[in-house]
Amino acid sequence: MNESVPPLTIALLAGEASGDNLGAALLRQLKVLEPDARFVGIGGPAMLAEGFQSDIDIERLSVNGIVEPLKRLPELIRILYRMRDRVLDSGADCFIGIDFNFFNVMLAGMLKRRGVKTVQYVSPTVWAWRKGRVHKIRRNIDLMLTLYPFETRIYQEHEVPVVFVGHPKADEIEPQAGLEGRAAARQLLDIDERETVVAMLPGSRGSEVAMTGADFLATAMHLKGVVDRFVIPAANEKRREQLTKMLAEYPDLVASVQLLQGQSREAMTAADVVLVNSGTATLEAMLLKKPMVMSYRLGPATYAIVSRMIDMPWFALPNILAGKRLVTEMIQDDADPVAIAREVRVLLEAENVEAMLLEYDAIHQTLRKGAAPGRAAATAVLELLGKRTDG
């Protein structure tokens, strides 16, 4: 009597909001291609909405910079070993680390040594940090999935299996969505068509919001009289509570600030200019064809360490992808609210940003895979596991 083949079991771990969004699209497509598959691991609200059950609250993994992880090290180590045991006990065929690179690559190494296939979805910035990191990746990772085409070269040179799967947001957001959807987004958020609007996205982590959010609110004070409405989408309820407390320190802004929970895409679509923290939000603003200023600040000790380790001229994703400055970057000491407000005014007063938007569009096209968001990544994972797909 033949026993039935057990269902495919896939472990996933996303440690922050951007990874959670990628994980949701990946889960959706894995379920389409492999309907009987089981999933275990850690994810956030977007993955939970796909029916995923997270072993712990994703907020417990939320850290920023270098100093904060050191302070949280005992708890992070406990979670690391807990997840190793959870994945092994589940009989997982594959582990997919989604972004959150240092933690996930370490966990992948533990699992690979026990016979679990390992995938890293979102490349660590080996092109910006020490290139020696690629050797550890080669030991720990069976397949690297990259979001950007330029990332594949270093892995190919070091014989790490790699697939460029594109960025799901590039397929999810149509090339003209940000321009054609402006009126509808304003109607949804109850914003008058005549208002001058700046969307401010200070990040998803508490430490980011504490620093960058304070800079953004101070910047808004310098833009009063120029900007009618500041729209701030909070990444989750905890960030909304944090921003509400911060906003209470600026009573003169209360009438002109619209604080949202979620709805970051609607906020950016409705905006004339976006003021954004670093990371995926800069990519989404670019895909929505919005002029933007990127501002980012770390703690002094963290910045002192990181600035000596990073070897690249740009931080904003549009600039990295273009290989030149498209977006103004205000980093650390340059992230002065007076200077940031000045750059926002320049964009608001610019009569012609067509050249920049054309470059945005060209990059957008290079990131599109012409399939449902997450489909290319799901197909690559299943092919690693010897599963045939229709692509």
Secondary structure, 3 states (H helix, E strand, C coil): CCCCCCCCEEEEEECCHHHHHHHHHHHHHHHHHCCCCEEEEECCHHHHCCCCCCCCCHHHHCCCCCHHHHHCHHHHHHHHHHHHHHHHHHCCCEEEEECCHHHHHHHHHHHHCCCCEEEEECCCCCCCCCCCHHHHHHHHCCEEEECCHHHHHHHHHCCCCEEECCCHHHHHCCCCHHHHCHHHHHHHCCCCCCCCEEEEECCCCHHHHHHHHHHHHHHHHHCECCECEEEEEECCHHHHHHHHHHHCCCCCCHHHEEEEECCHHHHHHHCCEEEECCCHHHHHHHHCCCCEEEEECCCHHHHHHHHHHCCCCCCCHHHHHHCCCCCEEEEHHHCCHHHHHHHHHHHHHCCCCHHHHHHHHHHHHHHCCCCCCCHHHHHHHHHHCCCCCCC
